[in-house]
Amino acid sequence: MNATTAVFEEWVRRFATLVAANRDYLTELDAAIGDADHGSNMDRGMQAAVAALDEAPSASAGAMFSKVGMTLVSTVGGASGPLFGTFFLRMGTSLGDSQDPTPLDVATALRAGLGGVVARGKAEPGDKTMYDALAPAVDALDNALAAQSPLSAGLKAAQEAAAAGRDATTPMLARKGRASYLGERSVGHQDPGATTVALLIEAAAESAF
């Protein structure tokens, strides 16, 4: 089954709800290795994104994701706005004006979003960043679709991979961002960006794809 713009919008709205519910937890994680503002920043950005979606319907999923991305870039401080904003912008560009994206189109868009995060943040595996949850999720979706699984099952596999990637950041030594300034003291703390990515993929898996 192909995805509709309404389902993609449901994904974004579910993500906003999860970010709001976990705002204090995300900020607590960030307090240990960052500026203690990740949760509040992402919540503000996603609420602004939802407000932008409420203002006018999007002509396509691509246009909707582009709107979300631009909103995050303009409203979220620190590295999170540019990184998550670029993720959504690249997804929007990948999907374009398509009114009926296929599961492969969805996976390709997620891969494009990951590419945007890499281009913007220069992150690599094991750097203790959002990449460590996002890359495994994208790989898991690709593998599931290659095995002829439906998109819904692929997103469930991606959710599990993102959660595992999130958990794997705890023992890592941070090599990027503000957390890297802490050196060895960054070890033992779960990365807030990777945690937010896990919420993003959870929201996708819970949507009606």
C-alpha positions in Angstrom: 0.0 0.0 0.0 1.3 3.4 -0.9 1.4 6.3 1.6 -0.8 9.3 1.5 0.0 12.9 2.5 -2.4 12.6 5.4 -0.4 9.6 6.8 2.8 11.5 6.6 1.2 14.4 8.4 -0.1 12.0 11.1 3.6 11.0 11.5 4.7 14.5 12.1 1.9 15.3 14.5 2.6 12.1 16.5 6.3 13.0 16.6 5.3 16.4 18.0 3.2 14.7 20.6 6.0 12.4 21.7 8.5 15.2 21.9 6.1 17.2 24.1 5.5 14.2 26.4 9.3 13.6 26.6 10.4 17.2 26.7 11.6 17.2 30.3 13.3 13.8 29.9 15.1 15.0 26.8 16.2 18.2 28.6 17.4 16.0 31.5 19.5 14.0 29.1 20.9 17.1 27.6 21.7 18.6 31.0 24.2 15.8 31.6 26.2 16.4 28.4 24.9 19.6 26.7 23.1 22.9 27.3 20.0 21.5 29.0 17.7 22.9 26.3 17.2 20.1 23.8 13.8 19.1 25.0 12.4 22.6 25.2 13.9 23.6 21.9 12.6 20.6 20.0 9.2 20.9 21.7 9.0 24.6 20.7 10.0 23.7 17.1 7.6 20.9 16.7 4.7 22.9 18.1 5.6 25.6 15.6 5.7 23.0 12.8 2.2 21.7 13.8 0.9 25.3 13.8 2.3 25.8 10.3 0.5 22.6 9.2 -2.7 23.9 10.8 -2.5 27.1 8.8 -2.9 25.6 5.4 -3.1 22.0 3.9 0.0 20.9 2.1 -0.3 19.9 -1.6 1.9 16.9 -1.2 4.0 15.0 1.4 7.1 16.6 -0.1 5.7 20.1 0.5 4.6 19.2 4.0 8.0 17.9 5.0 9.7 21.0 3.5 7.4 23.2 5.5 8.3 21.3 8.7 12.0 21.5 8.0 12.0 25.2 7.3 10.0 25.8 10.5 12.5 23.8 12.6 15.5 25.6 11.1 13.9 29.0 11.9 12.6 28.2 15.4 15.0 25.7 17.1 18.2 26.9 18.5 21.6 25.1 18.7 22.4 22.2 16.5 19.0 20.5 16.7 17.2 23.0 14.4 19.6 22.7 11.5 20.0 19.0 11.8 16.4 17.9 12.2 15.3 20.7 9.9 17.7 19.5 7.2 16.4 15.9 7.7 12.9 17.0 6.9 13.9 19.3 4.1 15.8 16.5 2.4 12.9 14.2 2.8 10.6 16.8 1.2 13.0 17.2 -1.7 13.2 13.5 -2.2 9.4 13.0 -2.2 8.8 16.0 -4.4 5.3 16.5 -5.7 4.4 12.8 -5.6 0.8 12.2 -4.5 1.2 8.5 -4.1 4.6 7.6 -2.7 5.5 3.9 -2.7 7.2 2.2 0.2 10.5 2.4 -1.7 9.9 6.2 -2.1 9.5 6.4 1.7 12.7 4.5 2.3 14.6 6.6 -0.3 13.3 9.8 1.4 14.5 8.6 4.8 17.9 7.8 3.3 18.0 11.3 1.8 17.2 12.7 5.2 20.0 10.8 6.7 22.3 12.1 4.0 21.3 15.6 5.0 22.2 15.0 8.6 25.6 13.7 7.6 26.3 16.6 5.3 25.2 19.1 8.0 26.8 17.5 11.0 29.6 15.5 9.6 28.7 12.7 12.0 30.0 9.1 11.7 29.1 5.9 13.4 30.0 5.9 17.1 30.3 9.7 17.4 27.4 9.6 20.0 24.9 11.6 18.0 21.5 11.3 16.4 23.2 9.5 13.5 23.8 6.4 15.7 20.0 5.9 16.0 19.0 7.2 12.5 21.4 5.2 10.4 20.4 1.8 11.8 16.8 2.7 11.4 17.2 3.6 7.7 19.2 0.4 7.1 16.6 -1.7 8.9 13.8 -0.3 6.7 15.8 -0.8 3.5 16.5 -4.5 4.5 12.9 -5.1 5.4 11.6 -3.8 2.1 14.3 -5.8 0.2 12.9 -8.9 1.9 9.4 -8.0 0.6 8.1 -6.9 4.0 5.2 -4.3 3.9 6.1 -0.7 4.9 4.4 -1.1 8.2 6.6 -4.0 9.2 9.6 -2.2 7.9 8.9 0.8 10.1 8.5 -1.5 13.1 12.0 -3.0 12.3 13.3 0.6 12.0 11.8 1.5 15.3 13.6 -1.4 17.0 16.9 -0.5 15.3 16.6 3.2 16.3 15.9 2.2 19.9 18.9 -0.1 19.9 21.0 2.6 18.4 19.8 5.1 21.0 20.7 2.7 23.8 24.1 2.0 22.3 25.1 5.7 22.7 25.2 5.5 26.5 28.7 3.9 26.7 30.1 5.9 23.8 32.6 8.7 24.1 31.2 11.8 22.4 33.2 13.0 19.4 30.9 15.6 18.1 29.0 18.6 19.5 29.1 20.1 22.9 29.2 16.7 24.5 32.6 16.1 23.0 34.0 18.9 25.2 33.4 16.7 28.3 35.7 13.9 27.1 35.5 10.9 29.3 32.7 12.4 31.3 30.4 12.0 28.3 30.6 8.2 28.8 27.6 6.7 30.6 25.0 9.2 29.3 22.4 8.5 26.6 22.5 10.9 23.7 19.5 13.3 23.6 19.6 13.6 19.8 19.6 9.8 19.3 16.7 9.6 21.8 14.7 12.1 19.8 15.4 10.1 16.6 14.0 7.0 18.3 10.8 9.0 19.1 10.7 10.1 15.4 10.8 6.6 14.1 8.4 5.4 16.9 5.9 8.0 15.6 6.3 6.7 12.1 5.8 3.1 13.2 2.7 4.0 15.0 1.2 5.9 12.0 -1.2 4.2 9.6 1.4 3.4 6.9 
